[in-house]
């Protein structure tokens, strides 16, 4: 049997295989962040399709961090009931599910659409030039956001999830504190790496204080900024952050990127005649592995079983994370287990999300939609 279909223990839970459905936005909540039957059904399908660990699309911990109009929310107790239906549907099919929680910071697009100021680690030059309405967080506001991360984690556990994943990647608020490109503060939250990582450390402590001692606390960590040389978080710094989080009780790290720049786009966007580089973050994961002992997951362009098997067999990471392939083929993992080992059908066209002027979105496979139109024409 392939190593990819061996179980793995993460804290107090065991997952059936090494496939992680990486947090993928699915835009089905109402204006208050409450989910409905469509969200429940999506997670039910993934569990039935034998995804080892499902991570939900990110949920905002406060309205000040909301990225889309239809983004999941976990900032109030009345949202819990809908999530209980979701976790029940997954558990009925033997699956495991964790919720990703986040604050968008400068990336809180819906806050801008509402005409409100976005709260940021620091106001940087580009924002000033564009005339954006942004404001540097005060010390008291930082403490308040740390607290709502903790309260949101309490709701996650009450809703029956198997764990909680903190979103510390992709340019959102935690990344904005970690990266020297976006954190220009001179107080206890900025400057040295010790200060820049203080926010994510305190968020982790607040989360752990609100859940059971053995409730799995995980993180998706932007371990490196893909900006021009010397302008962002280095991989050595990212590995140090991961090690510090392990000491704080984080039991699972999904290795991802922080700020994206031209360097990152070159690595992740291939020409039509050349596929993107699979497992392009593996060198980063190798450096992180040298600093931490908890299970690691790797995300980044993986489409073929041989590559995934090699990645896990290397011992550098324990799991592979997929997102876009499961938008096109929700049953992909089951297909592979049953012996159809063709590569994922996803062609990495980046056509997974479209958003209207009101901030509402639709997650779909543009390529699959195009193929269906061609088939209909005969």
Helices and strands as residue ranges (DSSP letters): G 3-5, E 8-10, E 13-15, E 19-21, H 37-48, E 53-55, E 59-60, G 63-65, E 72-73, G 77-79, H 80-92, E 97-102, G 105-107, H 109-113, E 118-120, H 125-129, E 134-136, H 139-158, E 163-168, H 173-178, H 193-196, H 198-210, E 216-222, H 235-247, E 252-256, H 262-268, H 282-289, E 295-299, H 305-313, E 319-322, H 324-328, H 332-337, E 353-355, E 361-363, H 366-377
